[in-house]
Amino acid sequence: MKRTENCLAKLNRMNTALAHGEPDKVPFSDFFWLTFIKRWQEELGLPKDASPYYHYDLDWICTVPNMDPHIKDFEIISDNDGDILVRTGFEALIRHRDGSQMPYFEHFETDTIEKMNAFKFDDPWDERRFFKGGDNQIAGVSEVITRNSPPWVDSVKSLHPDFPVYGSVCEGHELGWRIIGSENMMMWMGLYPEEVGRFIKRVNEFNLELVKAQIKAADGMLDGMVIWGDVAYVNAMLFSPDYWRQHFKPGVKAIIDYCHSKHLPVIYHGCGNASVIYPDFIEMGLDSYNPLEAKSGLDVVEIRKQYGHEMGFCGNISALNWANASLDDLKAEVLTKLNAAKGGGYIVQSDHSVPSNVSAERYEFVVDLMKKYGKYPLDLGEFDISDM
């Protein structure tokens, strides 16, 4: 399907920014909690199919194919008045209660080192991942349980005329902990470092094939790739940076290298403060790092000063401030952080995703700031930092 002129302008905007050039304006988009979208629709009196991406003409969008190691529908173990227990294709038991923001991972079937060693993956090239509807954990288990997601390629086709569309994949830790659990992942790294390393190598291989199959299935409709990969918490890495470099980094590098061979930029989404490995991402040629959580003490202006234009950045607008700060303080944060967009290389988004405690009015406040101040050449007035 032919792309609109507006879409082509967005694509040029994204690609220019990721190449550290200044396009017409600073790219702006986000990830949205479903509960935010519901609140936003209600507060603005919009229909239930209204989307912030279309309503605000945002600059890019990410899609999620079926990454489950085992392709299967959710098994409903119990459903008691909104307290739902499901088993997924990761062979995990996940509990979700109405009113809770996120689900609780109750049990992982792969709960011994022997089971980890014996774990088998379904074919990453299986066409059901891309061309059939159904259940999958990454797209279907969040603050709500979503069943029977549409075929991924249909979603890509529907978005392709209007947005730069990115695919997505997990890296080794993000996919691996969903199979064996975070506690086991941390503990077994210490107790069985080589066995976990061999498992992660198999996960890395699975992820790379998912990327190759996804790009082929999209048949030219993808404009980039997001790698999901939380390896840090608020203060530092979850585990040794040296262990990450030995076992997880090769999988990330292989994905970046393959995407670049297909002329697709890569955005890495990693929560927490993983700044100790930013030089590794620069070495691998990563195009942009997201989300730069402000609550982890990260400031994109200071990071830009440290690394210059060796790597792009995406995010860092505090979701907590977006929800709760005075409008003067919120304006000051957005305009100050826009200094990081000088010379390109910065995409404005929240510092994780937009949650339900952000009102429609406050979301639109930032939209209006971007319309007024996000155009090149940047004129940030009293918030301009001259030594950027």
Beta strands, then each sheet from edge to edge (+ up, - down):
strand 1: 61-62
strand 2: 75-80
strand 3: 83-87
strand 4: 92-97
strand 5: 104-108
strand 6: 165-170
strand 7: 224-228
strand 8: 266-269
strand 9: 288-290
strand 10: 312-314
strand 11: 346-347
sheet 1: 1+ 6+ 7+ 8+ 9+ 10+ 11+
sheet 2: 2+ 3- 4+ 5-
end
